Amino acid sequence: MTTSTFARIAFAAVIASGLTLSFNASALPQASMKDIQSLKEACQQIAIEDQLPENEVGVFLLDCVNDQLTEMGYERIASLEVSQ
């Protein structure tokens, strides 16, 4: 096998795997607003118990909710603004 052929095969494999990952990421279901709100409330309780500084709460809530959504097999969200 020539270097050129090998390079083409490797390039095709990279493109194919990227398309597969892209498809899988968008194939996840979206959580309901009720579920997101419930997760947000649970994460707010954790933030209170951990006595997080006010300036860290927003980032913590989004990370916390997204971690839970990922574990549940749902698509991650970009913002909690729509769930308020």
C-alpha positions as CSV (number, residue, x, y, z in Angstrom):
1,M,0.0,0.0,0.0
2,T,1.5,3.3,-1.0
3,T,1.7,6.3,1.4
4,S,-0.8,8.2,-0.7
5,T,-3.4,5.4,-0.5
6,F,-2.8,5.0,3.2
7,A,-3.2,8.8,3.8
8,R,-6.5,8.8,1.8
9,I,-7.8,5.9,3.9
10,A,-6.8,7.5,7.1
11,F,-8.4,10.8,6.1
12,A,-11.6,9.0,5.1
13,A,-11.7,7.2,8.5
14,V,-11.3,10.5,10.4
15,I,-14.1,12.1,8.4
16,A,-16.4,9.1,8.9
17,S,-15.7,9.0,12.6
18,G,-16.4,12.8,12.9
19,L,-19.7,12.4,11.1
20,T,-20.6,9.6,13.4
21,L,-19.8,11.6,16.5
22,S,-21.7,14.6,15.1
23,F,-24.8,12.5,14.4
24,N,-24.7,10.9,17.8
25,A,-24.4,14.2,19.6
26,S,-27.5,15.6,17.9
27,A,-29.4,12.3,18.2
28,L,-29.8,12.7,21.9
29,P,-33.4,13.6,23.1
30,Q,-34.1,16.9,24.8
31,A,-35.2,16.9,28.4
32,S,-38.6,18.5,29.2
33,M,-38.6,21.9,30.8
34,K,-40.1,20.3,33.9
35,D,-37.1,17.9,34.1
36,I,-34.7,20.8,33.6
37,Q,-36.4,22.9,36.2
38,S,-36.3,20.0,38.7
39,L,-32.6,19.4,38.1
40,K,-32.0,23.1,38.5
41,E,-33.8,23.2,41.9
42,A,-31.8,20.2,43.1
43,C,-28.5,21.9,42.0
44,Q,-29.5,25.1,43.7
45,Q,-30.0,23.2,46.9
46,I,-26.5,21.7,46.5
47,A,-25.1,25.2,45.9
48,I,-26.8,26.5,49.1
49,E,-25.5,23.5,51.2
50,D,-22.0,24.0,49.8
51,Q,-22.2,27.7,50.5
52,L,-21.0,28.7,47.1
53,P,-20.2,32.4,46.6
54,E,-22.9,34.2,44.6
55,N,-20.6,34.9,41.7
56,E,-20.0,31.1,41.2
57,V,-23.6,29.9,41.4
58,G,-24.6,30.5,37.8
59,V,-21.7,28.5,36.3
60,F,-22.2,25.8,38.9
61,L,-25.9,25.5,38.1
62,L,-25.4,25.1,34.4
63,D,-22.6,22.6,34.9
64,C,-24.5,20.6,37.5
65,V,-27.7,20.5,35.3
66,N,-25.7,19.5,32.2
67,D,-23.9,16.7,34.2
68,Q,-27.2,15.3,35.3
69,L,-28.7,15.6,31.7
70,T,-25.7,13.7,30.3
71,E,-26.1,11.0,32.9
72,M,-29.7,10.7,32.0
73,G,-29.0,10.4,28.3
74,Y,-30.3,13.8,27.4
75,E,-28.9,16.6,25.2
76,R,-26.9,19.3,27.1
77,I,-28.3,22.8,27.3
78,A,-26.5,26.0,26.5
79,S,-28.3,28.2,29.1
80,L,-30.7,28.0,32.0
81,E,-32.3,31.2,31.0
82,V,-35.2,29.6,29.1
83,S,-36.0,27.3,32.1
84,Q,-36.7,30.1,34.5
